């Protein structure tokens, strides 16, 4: 959960947009570090369903940065990183991802599809409660259809998990929250069951190799 861009900028007398710009660069740096650390899956909270309520100029800036992020295909291919995305499906009425970002997302996914290294999933226009509610609805429909007229049974965790935005994402090993906030917000609530949580006072633009090493260490088996 990449938090603290605005506060990072304020401490330096800069506009909030400058913090978001530096945050995008921090993510690019983190991807390189994660690849060197042999991280298999990295999922980042790029833009939430709640973030649309922010000032319009700030939203435009963040959305533009995500277009740039998904446009870093050459470097991602060099790193053998496969790009994925999760969020409210583009063809649903509630989805708000702009068309130009949709195109960038689709292109990044297609252009990195053959890579075999780390999977980088960017959550954009994403909210975990919306994801779980949608999964429950689709799981219920599937249960009714499979019952062939009989009374459908209760939805199981397996059935619900199969209808998440990306059911192929493995369970979260470590959930990271930056900038001194000790909460997990509306991010991957289903997938994070049982995950270790790494809180750090470090703002996202300053998050680097030392912090990711501390987070990764939480996932390692403890010695007896």
TIDRENBA-117477 format. One record per residue (C-alpha): x, y, z; residue number from 1. Coordinates in steps of 0.25 Angstrom, whole numbers, always signed. Each point is the difference from the previous one (the first is absolute). Layout:
<r X="X" Y="Y" Z="Z" k="NUM"/>
...
***
This chain:
<r X="+0" Y="+0" Z="+0" k="1"/>
<r X="+8" Y="+12" Z="-5" k="2"/>
<r X="-4" Y="+11" Z="+9" k="3"/>
<r X="+6" Y="+14" Z="+4" k="4"/>
<r X="+3" Y="+6" Z="-13" k="5"/>
<r X="-7" Y="+13" Z="+4" k="6"/>
<r X="+6" Y="+1" Z="+13" k="7"/>
<r X="+14" Y="-3" Z="-6" k="8"/>
<r X="-2" Y="+12" Z="-9" k="9"/>
<r X="-6" Y="+9" Z="+11" k="10"/>
<r X="+13" Y="-2" Z="+8" k="11"/>
<r X="+8" Y="+5" Z="-11" k="12"/>
<r X="-9" Y="+12" Z="-4" k="13"/>
<r X="-5" Y="-6" Z="-13" k="14"/>
<r X="-13" Y="-2" Z="-6" k="15"/>
<r X="-7" Y="-14" Z="+3" k="16"/>
<r X="+1" Y="-3" Z="-15" k="17"/>
<r X="+15" Y="+0" Z="+2" k="18"/>
<r X="-1" Y="-11" Z="+11" k="19"/>
<r X="-8" Y="-8" Z="-10" k="20"/>
<r X="+10" Y="+1" Z="-11" k="21"/>
<r X="+11" Y="-4" Z="+10" k="22"/>
<r X="-9" Y="-11" Z="+4" k="23"/>
<r X="-1" Y="-6" Z="-14" k="24"/>
<r X="+16" Y="+0" Z="-1" k="25"/>
<r X="+0" Y="-7" Z="+14" k="26"/>
<r X="-8" Y="-11" Z="-6" k="27"/>
<r X="+9" Y="-1" Z="-12" k="28"/>
<r X="+12" Y="-1" Z="+10" k="29"/>
<r X="-7" Y="-10" Z="+8" k="30"/>
<r X="-4" Y="-9" Z="-12" k="31"/>
<r X="+15" Y="-1" Z="-3" k="32"/>
<r X="+4" Y="-4" Z="+15" k="33"/>
<r X="-11" Y="-10" Z="+0" k="34"/>
<r X="+5" Y="-7" Z="-12" k="35"/>
<r X="+14" Y="+0" Z="+6" k="36"/>
<r X="-6" Y="-7" Z="+12" k="37"/>
<r X="-8" Y="-10" Z="-8" k="38"/>
<r X="-13" Y="+4" Z="+5" k="39"/>
<r X="-10" Y="-8" Z="-8" k="40"/>
<r X="-13" Y="+9" Z="+1" k="41"/>
<r X="-1" Y="+15" Z="+3" k="42"/>
<r X="-13" Y="+7" Z="+1" k="43"/>
<r X="-1" Y="+15" Z="+2" k="44"/>
<r X="-12" Y="+8" Z="+4" k="45"/>
<r X="+1" Y="+11" Z="-11" k="46"/>
<r X="-14" Y="+7" Z="+1" k="47"/>
<r X="-12" Y="-4" Z="+8" k="48"/>
<r X="-15" Y="+1" Z="-2" k="49"/>
<r X="+0" Y="+11" Z="+11" k="50"/>
<r X="+11" Y="+8" Z="-7" k="51"/>
<r X="-9" Y="+6" Z="-10" k="52"/>
<r X="-5" Y="+10" Z="+10" k="53"/>
<r X="+13" Y="+7" Z="+1" k="54"/>
<r X="+2" Y="+13" Z="-6" k="55"/>
<r X="-2" Y="-1" Z="-16" k="56"/>
<r X="+14" Y="+6" Z="-3" k="57"/>
<r X="+7" Y="-10" Z="+9" k="58"/>
<r X="-9" Y="-12" Z="-6" k="59"/>
<r X="+4" Y="+4" Z="-14" k="60"/>
<r X="+15" Y="+0" Z="+4" k="61"/>
<r X="-1" Y="-13" Z="+7" k="62"/>
<r X="-7" Y="-6" Z="-12" k="63"/>
<r X="+10" Y="+5" Z="-9" k="64"/>
<r X="+11" Y="-6" Z="+8" k="65"/>
<r X="-6" Y="-14" Z="-1" k="66"/>
<r X="-1" Y="+2" Z="-15" k="67"/>
<r X="+15" Y="+2" Z="+0" k="68"/>
<r X="+2" Y="-11" Z="+10" k="69"/>
<r X="-7" Y="-10" Z="-10" k="70"/>
<r X="+8" Y="+6" Z="-11" k="71"/>
<r X="+14" Y="-5" Z="+6" k="72"/>
<r X="-1" Y="-12" Z="-8" k="73"/>
<r X="+14" Y="+0" Z="-5" k="74"/>
<r X="+6" Y="+0" Z="+14" k="75"/>
<r X="-10" Y="-11" Z="+5" k="76"/>
<r X="+3" Y="-9" Z="-12" k="77"/>
<r X="+15" Y="+2" Z="+3" k="78"/>
<r X="-3" Y="-4" Z="+15" k="79"/>
<r X="-8" Y="-12" Z="-5" k="80"/>
<r X="-12" Y="+6" Z="+8" k="81"/>
<r X="-14" Y="-4" Z="-4" k="82"/>
<r X="-11" Y="+11" Z="+2" k="83"/>
<r X="-14" Y="-3" Z="+5" k="84"/>
<r X="-11" Y="+9" Z="+5" k="85"/>
<r X="-12" Y="-1" Z="+9" k="86"/>
<r X="-12" Y="+9" Z="+3" k="87"/>
<r X="-14" Y="+3" Z="-4" k="88"/>
<r X="-2" Y="-7" Z="-14" k="89"/>
<r X="+0" Y="+10" Z="-11" k="90"/>
<r X="-13" Y="-4" Z="-6" k="91"/>
<r X="-8" Y="+2" Z="+13" k="92"/>
<r X="-8" Y="+12" Z="+3" k="93"/>
<r X="+7" Y="+4" Z="+13" k="94"/>
<r X="+14" Y="-1" Z="-7" k="95"/>
<r X="+7" Y="+14" Z="-1" k="96"/>
<r X="+14" Y="-4" Z="-6" k="97"/>
<r X="+2" Y="+10" Z="-12" k="98"/>
<r X="+0" Y="-5" Z="-14" k="99"/>
<r X="+15" Y="+4" Z="-2" k="100"/>
<r X="+4" Y="-7" Z="+13" k="101"/>
<r X="-8" Y="-12" Z="-5" k="102"/>
<r X="+8" Y="-1" Z="-13" k="103"/>
<r X="+13" Y="+2" Z="+8" k="104"/>
<r X="-4" Y="-12" Z="+9" k="105"/>
<r X="-4" Y="-9" Z="-11" k="106"/>
<r X="+13" Y="+3" Z="-8" k="107"/>
<r X="+9" Y="-2" Z="+12" k="108"/>
<r X="-7" Y="-13" Z="+3" k="109"/>
<r X="+2" Y="-5" Z="-14" k="110"/>
<r X="+14" Y="+5" Z="-2" k="111"/>
<r X="+5" Y="-7" Z="+12" k="112"/>
<r X="-9" Y="-13" Z="-1" k="113"/>
<r X="+12" Y="-9" Z="-4" k="114"/>
<r X="+9" Y="+5" Z="+12" k="115"/>
<r X="+3" Y="-11" Z="+10" k="116"/>
<r X="+5" Y="+8" Z="+12" k="117"/>
<r X="-7" Y="+8" Z="+11" k="118"/>
<r X="-15" Y="+2" Z="-2" k="119"/>
<r X="-3" Y="+15" Z="+3" k="120"/>
<r X="-14" Y="+3" Z="+3" k="121"/>
<r X="-5" Y="+14" Z="+0" k="122"/>
<r X="-13" Y="+2" Z="+7" k="123"/>
<r X="-7" Y="+12" Z="-7" k="124"/>
<r X="-14" Y="+4" Z="+3" k="125"/>
<r X="+0" Y="-11" Z="+10" k="126"/>
<r X="-7" Y="-2" Z="+14" k="127"/>
<r X="+0" Y="-13" Z="+7" k="128"/>
<r X="-15" Y="+1" Z="+5" k="129"/>
<r X="-4" Y="+3" Z="-14" k="130"/>
<r X="+8" Y="-12" Z="-5" k="131"/>
<r X="-6" Y="-10" Z="+11" k="132"/>
<r X="-14" Y="+5" Z="-3" k="133"/>
<r X="+1" Y="-3" Z="-15" k="134"/>
<r X="+7" Y="-13" Z="+3" k="135"/>
<r X="-12" Y="-4" Z="+9" k="136"/>
<r X="-10" Y="+4" Z="-10" k="137"/>
<r X="+7" Y="-8" Z="-11" k="138"/>
<r X="+2" Y="-12" Z="+9" k="139"/>
<r X="-14" Y="+0" Z="+3" k="140"/>
<r X="-5" Y="+0" Z="-14" k="141"/>
<r X="+10" Y="-11" Z="-3" k="142"/>
<r X="-6" Y="-8" Z="+11" k="143"/>
<r X="-14" Y="+2" Z="-4" k="144"/>
<r X="+4" Y="-4" Z="-15" k="145"/>
<r X="+7" Y="-13" Z="+4" k="146"/>
<r X="-12" Y="-4" Z="+9" k="147"/>
<r X="-9" Y="-2" Z="-13" k="148"/>
<r X="-12" Y="+5" Z="+7" k="149"/>
<r X="+3" Y="-6" Z="+14" k="150"/>
<r X="+2" Y="+8" Z="+12" k="151"/>
<r X="+14" Y="+6" Z="-1" k="152"/>
<r X="+9" Y="-3" Z="+12" k="153"/>
<r X="+8" Y="+10" Z="+8" k="154"/>
<r X="+12" Y="+7" Z="-7" k="155"/>
<r X="+13" Y="-6" Z="+5" k="156"/>
<r X="+13" Y="+8" Z="+1" k="157"/>
<r X="+6" Y="-7" Z="-12" k="158"/>
<r X="-12" Y="+4" Z="-8" k="159"/>
<r X="+1" Y="+15" Z="+4" k="160"/>
<r X="+15" Y="+0" Z="-2" k="161"/>
<r X="-2" Y="-6" Z="-14" k="162"/>
<r X="-8" Y="+13" Z="-4" k="163"/>
<r X="+10" Y="+11" Z="+6" k="164"/>
<r X="+6" Y="+10" Z="-11" k="165"/>
<r X="+12" Y="-9" Z="-1" k="166"/>
<r X="-2" Y="-14" Z="+6" k="167"/>
<r X="+14" Y="-4" Z="-4" k="168"/>
<r X="+6" Y="+9" Z="+10" k="169"/>
<r X="+7" Y="-8" Z="+11" k="170"/>
<r X="-4" Y="+4" Z="+15" k="171"/>
<r X="+8" Y="+12" Z="+5" k="172"/>
<r X="+13" Y="-4" Z="+8" k="173"/>
<r X="+3" Y="+14" Z="+5" k="174"/>
<r X="-9" Y="+13" Z="-1" k="175"/>
<r X="+8" Y="+13" Z="+0" k="176"/>
<r X="-6" Y="+13" Z="+5" k="177"/>
<r X="+9" Y="+12" Z="-1" k="178"/>
<r X="+0" Y="+14" Z="+7" k="179"/>
<r X="-3" Y="-3" Z="+14" k="180"/>
<r X="-14" Y="-4" Z="-2" k="181"/>
<r X="-4" Y="-13" Z="+7" k="182"/>
<r X="-12" Y="-4" Z="-8" k="183"/>
<r X="-2" Y="-8" Z="-13" k="184"/>
<r X="-11" Y="+8" Z="-6" k="185"/>
<r X="-9" Y="-7" Z="-10" k="186"/>
<r X="+11" Y="-8" Z="-7" k="187"/>
<r X="+1" Y="-15" Z="-2" k="188"/>
<r X="-9" Y="-4" Z="+12" k="189"/>
<r X="-3" Y="-13" Z="-5" k="190"/>
<r X="+14" Y="-4" Z="-5" k="191"/>
<r X="+7" Y="+5" Z="+13" k="192"/>
<r X="-6" Y="-9" Z="+9" k="193"/>
<r X="+11" Y="-5" Z="+9" k="194"/>
<r X="+10" Y="+9" Z="-6" k="195"/>
<r X="+11" Y="+6" Z="+8" k="196"/>
<r X="-1" Y="+16" Z="+0" k="197"/>
<r X="+12" Y="+9" Z="-1" k="198"/>
<r X="-2" Y="+14" Z="+4" k="199"/>
<r X="+11" Y="+11" Z="-2" k="200"/>
<r X="+1" Y="+15" Z="+3" k="201"/>
<r X="+7" Y="+1" Z="-13" k="202"/>
<r X="-8" Y="+8" Z="-10" k="203"/>
<r X="-2" Y="-7" Z="-14" k="204"/>
<r X="+9" Y="+9" Z="-8" k="205"/>
<r X="+12" Y="-4" Z="+10" k="206"/>
<r X="-4" Y="-15" Z="+1" k="207"/>
<r X="+12" Y="-8" Z="-5" k="208"/>
<r X="+9" Y="-12" Z="+0" k="209"/>
<r X="+1" Y="+0" Z="+16" k="210"/>
<r X="-15" Y="+0" Z="+2" k="211"/>
<r X="-3" Y="-10" Z="-10" k="212"/>
<r X="+10" Y="-9" Z="+6" k="213"/>
<r X="-6" Y="+1" Z="+14" k="214"/>
<r X="-14" Y="-3" Z="-6" k="215"/>
<r X="+5" Y="-12" Z="-7" k="216"/>
<r X="+7" Y="-5" Z="+12" k="217"/>
<r X="-14" Y="-1" Z="+7" k="218"/>
<r X="-4" Y="-11" Z="-10" k="219"/>
<r X="+12" Y="-9" Z="+3" k="220"/>
<r X="-3" Y="-12" Z="+9" k="221"/>
<r X="+5" Y="+3" Z="+14" k="222"/>
<r X="+10" Y="-9" Z="+6" k="223"/>
<r X="-4" Y="-9" Z="+11" k="224"/>
***
